[in-house]
Amino acid sequence: MRVLILAADGFEDSELLVPLYRLKEEGIEVEVAGPKQGQTLTGKHGYSVTTDIAFAQLDADGYDALVLPGGKAPETVRLDEQAVSATRRIFDAGKPVAAICHGAQVLISASALPGRKATCWVGIRDDLACAGADYRDAEVIVDGNLITSRCPSDLPAFCRELIKALDRA
């Protein structure tokens, strides 16, 4: 099983690192993709990760799930055509897609939210609604293959539902 995490500088540290290590704890292979392969990305609070693959190299068919952490990174990720295309392909394939906080911005750019129940950071709730989502204020919302959460304090519920979805996949 392989899970993809899309990131860029300014990611919310815990929203990338907690799912990354939780998935690895389960024995799941995880790859972090960013603008460049081998690039060191720095989170909002100073933690860093090195990318395994560049957005331009993504083959969405090679992944069983997608994680979209928040912070400022989604503003960069959503501008990359390959990252958005990979998001859409994984989503359309019915594979688990988990977005937390501002990670939902990538889902908006991938046109993945119309008719879906979802949550996000409160500051972008109107963006979700304008993108056609049925916004809910809850720690985690699962709607089919879509898993969304609001903020770092929701990470236990977010990771729990992500692991459940992968067990079903």
Buried (B, 14 or more C-beta within 10 A) or exposed (E): BEBBBBBBBBBBBBBBBBBBEBBEEBEBEBBBBBBBBEBEBBBBEEBEBEBBBBBEEBEBEEBBBBBBBBBBBBEBBBEBEBBBBBBBBBBEBEBBBBBBBBBBBBBBBBEBBEEBBBBBBEEBBEBBEEBBBBBBEBBBBBBEBBBBBBBBEBBEBBBEBBBEBBEEE
